[in-house]
């Protein structure tokens, strides 16, 4: 087993945060919170001000992290084409751990 996968298996997901930020409404935030509460730390970014709350007009750019401290990260989306991951094995692991469906075939 690779060191990365073993490290993930040894990590308590309840100690990790997940930030939901795409297409949110307050009812959807409540639904997501109820589903994941106690399983992982949840946070929500409703609208652009998640990362731009200091006044200047928001730049219309998106930066996505692909790795942190040598470990893979993933962006999982229910919008086709928006899921982003460099390590497909890590994505499969996340889908299993959080009981997420595989994407529909195009």
Secondary structure, DSSP 8 states (H G I E B T S, - for coil): --HHHHHHHTS-GGGSEEEE-SS--HHHHHHHHHHHTTTSEEEE--SGGGT--SSS---S------EETTEE-EE--SSTT--EES-HHHHHHHHHHTT-------
